[in-house]
Every structure is written in structure tokens, then in C-alpha cells.
Amino acid sequence: MRRQKVHSFSHQAMGTFFAVFVAGQEEDYSRSAAGAFFREIDRLEGFLSRFDERSEISRINRLKPGEILPVGIETCECLKLSFKLMVETGGAFNVNFRAIKNLNRGYQKPGKAGKREMELFNKSRVEVVRRGHPLKEKKSEKKRLKRTMAEERERLQGQEISGPRPEPADESSLSGELKADFFVSIFPLELIEQKGSYAAVRLDVPGAELDLDPGAIGKGYALEKAAGIFPDWGIQDFLINAGGSTVYGCGQKPWPVAVGGGFDFFRPGRIYLQGRSLSGSGHEVKGEHIFDPRRRRALSRHLAVWVSHPSPAVADGLSTAFMVMNLKEIEAYARTHPETWILVLSRDRKSHFFSQMDIYEPGV
């Protein structure tokens, strides 16, 4: 059965082009629905763009230690997911990588993947973080932060703020003693919630900086969030695309999407998306541009990575993280996350698949 006629539309946002493909609808109706989708993308860009000084991400980056900023649920959701992926990948994914890059400019020692890398990365600041962590150490620091938070309560509807910072769990690459301090030192931000409102507070961690850049997850998050408008329009069969790097397809039939292209030694195949996304990262176009927060250098381990996941935001973040993780780490992640499909092209020009799902058709 062939798919009904498909109408396509595009729009520039977030420094790239977003595209919408709608099947089974009249062209004018499809155009109106695509317009609603693009308006939602523009709205989300207003929250997440680090280039707009009015955005919430930019305002968070300007916070001083101890200051609190009320934020929208979109910013909170994106940052919570970013923190979750950072923990799950042992720090390979980090939207605060620019701060790490600036703090450690010139450091080039690669070390080994996993525990040893992270200990080398953190050794210069572990002790000051332990002494200065406002949630775990000095009572005077706790009281000062508590007073600062109390002053904001009136702006946050006068209700008591709750929601302690989550403790990292199951991170075998770090000793239990270093887990919390490590993640706070590279992501000195706490997200707090109360009924109907959200806020971000910059933690007073000596030696830690804050310069959030959601570029490695923001387009995927925006794609996922804006896709929610299509059911309201009665549209079930659509494919949406963010800059050619992240796509998401829904419908009674799966959408075929090319995967594995850009390299003359690897013939691209097809992956079939039905309620799933596909995101790719690599340096065949921009060169070595992906920064490794753990080894602290702009040098990836692989030529390219493609990730398929039900969530476009997760796929977007993981495709970047896997570029700097070794194959054993990626395999371990795949074992504990069976909903994830992964294709890695390593520097020795070999392909590595991590998935048992039958959604891929190799090139011939």
C-alpha cells in the first residue's frame, strides 16, 4: 500500500531549517498545521536559544551563585532531561560543556575512558567542591542559600519550594564518594519545583562555572514538543525534520529514512520510523567540532553515530554523547536501554550495531 500524497513545508529557526511532511490531508490544511508547528518551534527557541539575551537559558547563564530564576516548564523539562542523560552517560553528555572547555583550555591529555578519565578531570576541584557544596557542607552556606530562596518565594506564588537535587545513581565509572560532587562540579545548577511553577538556582560551587548550551539536545526537544500539535489537528501521518540531523516519523505506515550516508566506504541503508526518531552526529561536514567533556578536548572517538529512539530529544542527546564514548560504554548503554537503536562508524571504518530491533535495512 502506497502512502497518500505528501505535502512538505520548511521554516528557518534555531540556526537551521525545520521541515514538515504531511500525508493524507489537503494541501491548504497541511500548510496551516505546519504553520502551527513552526510557531511552536519559534516559541520554544525563545526559551532555549543561548544567542538571545532575553531567553531563559541566557538569563540562567547570567545568574550569580545563590541566585534563583523562575523558568517555564519547557526550560525545566529540557534541563532535567539534560541532567538525566549526563548521569546515564557518565558525563559524556553535558550542556555545560562550554564552561568546562573554558576552564580547562589547553588541556589535551586524553587518559582512558571511564573512571580514570573522570578522576583526572575532577582531581583539581574535588576538594574545593567537597568543602563548598552548599547542599552538603557548611551550615553558613546552607543558611545563606535558604535566605536567598526565601526571598524568591513571593515571586513563586508564596508556596514552599520543594524538590531536592536528585542523587546520581548506578554510575559504575565513579566511586560512590565522588558521584554527587562530580556532577555538581560540572553542572552547578539545581532545578526546583513547586505547584504550578519552576525555578533554576545557581549553586555556589568554588571553581565551577555555568555556560549552558542546549544545542546538542534543543532541536530534538523542540521537535518532540512541537509534534504535539498534530493530534490536535487530526493529523496522524507526518514526518518532521530538524536540520537534517534529527527526524521523527508517525503514521499507520513507517517512514523510510536514509541512514549511514556521507562516507564513500559505507553504503547508506534505510531505517523505518513509526513513532520513533533518528538523530545523527559526525564530523564529515564540520570537522572535529564535538567537545568531549571528560577528556576535555574537541576530538571524537568515532566518525559518525546514528541513534533511533522514541524520543527525538533523547536521540539528539545520545548521538552526541556516543561520539565521545567508547564501544564498550555504548554497548553497556544499549543493554540497559533496549528501546535504543545505535549505529556507530568507528575511525577504522568499521560499522557497529547495537540493537535487536528489526527497523533497519542495510544498503546493497
C-alpha positions in Angstrom: 0.0 0.0 0.0 1.5 3.3 -1.1 1.4 6.4 1.2 -1.1 9.0 0.1 0.2 12.3 -1.4 2.7 14.1 0.8 2.9 17.8 1.3 6.1 19.4 2.5 6.9 22.8 4.2 10.0 24.3 5.7 10.9 27.1 8.1 14.1 28.6 9.4 14.7 28.5 13.2 17.4 27.7 15.8 20.1 28.4 13.2 18.8 25.7 10.8 15.8 24.6 8.8 12.8 22.6 10.1 10.7 20.7 7.6 7.3 19.1 7.9 5.9 16.3 5.7 2.2 15.6 6.0 0.4 12.7 4.3 -3.3 12.1 3.8 -4.5 15.7 4.1 -5.4 18.6 1.7 -2.5 20.9 0.9 -4.1 24.0 2.5 -5.0 22.2 5.7 -1.5 20.7 5.9 0.1 24.1 5.4 -2.0 25.6 8.3 -1.0 22.7 10.5 2.7 23.1 9.6 2.4 26.8 10.4 1.2 26.0 13.8 4.1 23.6 14.2 6.6 26.3 13.1 5.1 28.8 15.5 5.6 26.4 18.4 9.3 25.9 17.3 9.7 29.7 17.3 8.2 29.9 20.8 10.5 27.2 22.1 13.5 28.9 20.6 12.6 31.9 22.7 13.2 29.8 25.8 16.3 27.8 24.7 18.4 30.0 22.5 21.8 30.9 24.1 22.2 33.6 21.4 19.1 35.6 22.6 19.9 37.5 25.7 16.2 37.5 26.6 15.9 33.7 26.6 15.7 31.8 29.8 18.9 29.9 29.0 20.8 33.1 28.6 19.3 34.5 31.8 20.3 31.3 33.7 23.9 31.7 32.4 24.0 35.2 33.9 22.9 34.1 37.4 25.3 34.7 40.2 25.9 31.9 42.8 22.9 31.5 45.0 20.5 33.5 42.7 17.2 32.0 41.6 15.3 32.5 38.4 11.7 31.4 37.8 11.6 29.5 34.5 9.0 27.9 32.2 8.2 24.2 32.2 9.9 23.9 28.8 13.2 25.1 30.1 12.9 22.9 33.2 12.0 19.8 31.1 14.9 20.3 28.7 17.4 20.8 31.5 16.1 17.9 33.6 16.5 15.6 30.6 20.0 17.0 30.0 20.9 16.2 33.6 19.4 12.7 33.3 21.4 12.0 30.1 24.6 13.4 31.7 24.2 10.9 34.6 23.3 8.0 32.3 26.4 8.6 30.1 28.8 9.2 32.9 29.3 12.9 31.9 29.9 12.3 28.2 26.8 14.4 27.6 26.8 17.8 29.2 25.1 21.0 28.1 27.6 22.9 30.3 30.5 21.8 28.2 31.4 25.3 27.2 32.2 26.2 30.8 34.3 23.0 31.1 36.1 23.9 27.8 36.9 27.4 29.0 38.0 26.3 32.5 40.4 23.7 31.0 41.5 25.4 27.9 44.8 23.9 26.7 44.4 20.6 28.5 45.0 17.8 26.0 45.7 14.6 27.9 43.2 12.0 26.8 43.6 9.4 29.5 41.4 6.3 29.5 37.6 6.1 29.2 35.5 5.7 32.3 36.6 6.1 35.9 40.2 7.1 35.4 39.3 9.9 32.9 36.7 11.4 35.3 39.0 11.3 38.2 41.7 13.1 36.2 39.1 15.6 35.0 37.9 16.3 38.5 41.0 15.9 40.7 41.9 19.6 40.7 38.5 20.6 42.1 37.2 17.6 44.1 38.4 19.0 47.4 37.1 22.5 47.0 33.8 21.1 45.8 33.6 19.0 48.9 34.3 22.0 51.1 32.0 24.4 49.3 29.0 22.3 48.2 26.1 24.4 49.7 23.8 21.4 49.9 26.1 19.2 51.8 28.7 21.2 53.8 28.9 24.4 55.7 25.9 25.5 57.7 26.5 29.1 56.9 26.3 28.4 53.2 23.1 26.5 53.7 21.5 29.3 55.6 22.6 31.9 53.1 21.1 29.9 50.2 18.0 29.3 52.2 17.6 33.0 52.8 18.0 33.7 49.1 15.4 31.1 48.2 13.0 32.5 50.9 13.2 36.0 49.2 12.0 34.4 46.0 9.0 32.6 47.4 6.7 35.6 47.0 7.5 35.6 43.3 6.9 31.9 43.1 3.3 32.1 44.4 4.3 32.2 48.1 4.4 28.4 48.5 7.2 26.4 50.0 9.8 25.3 47.4 10.5 21.6 47.3 12.4 19.1 45.2 15.9 18.4 46.3 18.6 17.8 43.7 18.5 14.2 42.6 21.5 12.0 43.5 23.2 10.3 40.6 22.6 6.5 40.6 24.3 3.4 39.2 27.4 5.2 37.8 30.0 2.5 37.9 32.6 4.8 36.4 32.7 6.9 39.6 33.2 5.8 43.2 30.2 6.5 45.4 32.3 9.1 47.3 32.7 11.2 44.2 29.3 10.8 42.4 27.4 13.8 43.7 30.4 16.1 43.9 31.5 15.2 40.3 28.1 16.0 38.7 27.7 19.2 40.8 31.1 20.4 39.8 30.3 20.1 36.1 26.7 21.2 36.3 26.4 23.7 39.1 22.6 24.2 38.7 19.6 23.0 40.7 16.1 22.8 39.3 13.4 23.3 41.9 9.7 22.8 41.6 6.5 23.8 43.4 2.9 23.6 42.5 2.5 25.2 39.1 5.9 26.8 38.9 9.6 26.0 38.3 12.9 27.7 39.1 16.6 27.4 38.5 19.2 28.2 41.1 22.9 28.5 40.5 24.8 26.6 43.1 27.7 28.3 44.9 30.4 25.8 44.0 34.0 27.1 44.1 35.8 26.6 40.8 32.7 25.6 38.9 31.3 27.8 36.0 28.0 27.9 34.2 27.6 28.4 30.4 24.7 26.2 29.2 24.5 25.4 25.6 21.5 23.2 24.7 22.5 22.9 21.1 23.0 19.1 21.4 19.5 18.5 22.6 17.5 21.6 22.0 16.4 20.9 18.4 15.4 17.4 19.3 13.4 18.7 22.3 11.7 21.3 20.2 10.9 18.7 17.6 9.3 16.4 20.2 7.4 19.2 22.0 6.1 20.8 18.8 5.0 17.4 17.4 2.2 17.5 20.0 0.2 20.0 17.9 -0.5 17.4 15.1 -3.0 15.2 17.0 -5.0 18.4 17.8 -5.3 18.9 14.0 -6.3 15.3 13.5 -3.0 14.6 11.7 -1.6 11.1 12.4 0.7 10.6 9.4 3.7 13.0 9.4 7.4 13.3 9.3 9.3 16.2 10.9 12.9 17.2 10.4 15.3 19.4 12.3 18.3 20.5 10.2 18.6 17.1 8.6 20.2 15.8 11.8 17.1 14.7 13.8 13.9 13.4 12.3 10.7 12.0 13.8 8.0 10.0 12.0 4.5 8.9 12.9 1.8 7.1 10.9 0.0 3.9 10.2 2.9 3.0 8.0 6.6 3.6 8.9 8.5 6.3 7.2 11.7 5.2 5.4 14.7 7.4 6.2 18.3 7.1 4.9 20.9 6.4 7.5 24.7 5.9 7.3 25.4 8.3 4.4 28.2 10.8 3.9 31.1 8.3 3.7 32.2 6.7 0.4 33.3 3.5 2.1 29.9 2.8 3.8 26.8 2.4 1.6 23.8 4.0 3.3 20.8 1.9 4.3 17.3 2.7 5.5 15.7 2.9 8.9 11.9 2.8 9.3 10.4 5.3 11.7 7.0 4.7 13.2 6.6 6.6 16.4 10.4 6.9 16.5 13.1 9.3 15.8 16.5 9.2 14.3 19.4 11.5 15.1 22.9 11.6 13.7 26.2 13.2 14.7 29.5 13.3 12.9 32.3 15.5 11.6 32.3 14.8 7.9 30.9 18.3 7.3 32.1 20.5 10.2 35.3 18.6 11.0 36.3 17.9 14.6 33.8 20.0 16.4 32.3 17.8 19.1 33.8 18.5 22.5 34.5 15.6 24.9 33.7 16.9 28.4 35.5 14.0 30.0 38.8 14.1 28.1 38.4 17.9 27.7 39.2 18.1 24.0 37.5 18.5 20.7 38.3 15.0 19.4 35.6 12.4 19.0 36.2 8.7 19.1 34.2 7.9 16.0 33.5 9.1 12.5 29.7 9.2 13.0 26.9 7.9 15.2 23.2 7.5 14.5 20.6 6.8 17.2 17.0 5.9 16.9 14.7 6.3 20.0 11.0 7.0 20.6 12.1 10.4 21.9 13.7 12.9 19.5 15.3 14.8 22.4 16.9 11.6 23.8 18.1 10.5 20.3 19.6 14.0 19.8 21.5 14.0 23.1 22.7 10.4 22.8 24.0 10.8 19.3 26.4 13.5 20.6 27.3 11.6 23.7 28.1 8.3 21.9 30.5 10.2 19.6 32.9 10.5 22.6 32.1 7.2 24.4 34.0 4.0 23.6 32.3 1.0 22.1 32.1 -0.9 25.5 30.3 2.0 27.1 27.9 2.3 24.2 27.2 -1.5 24.3 26.5 -1.3 28.0 24.1 1.6 27.5 22.3 -0.4 24.8 21.9 -3.4 27.0 20.1 -1.4 29.7 18.0 0.6 27.2 16.5 -1.9 24.7 14.4 0.9 23.2 17.5 2.4 21.7 18.9 1.5 18.2 22.5 2.6 17.5 24.8 2.6 14.5 28.5 3.6 15.0 31.1 4.2 12.3 34.4 3.9 14.0 37.6 5.6 12.9 38.9 2.3 11.5 36.0 2.4 9.0 34.0 -0.4 10.6 30.3 -0.3 11.4 28.9 -1.4 14.8 25.2 -2.0 15.5 23.7 -2.1 19.0 20.1 -3.2 18.8 17.8 -6.2 18.4 15.0 -4.2 16.7 14.2 -5.0 13.1 13.9 -1.5 11.8 17.0 -1.2 9.6 17.5 -2.3 6.0 21.2 -2.2 5.1 22.4 -0.7 1.8 23.1 -3.1 -1.1 
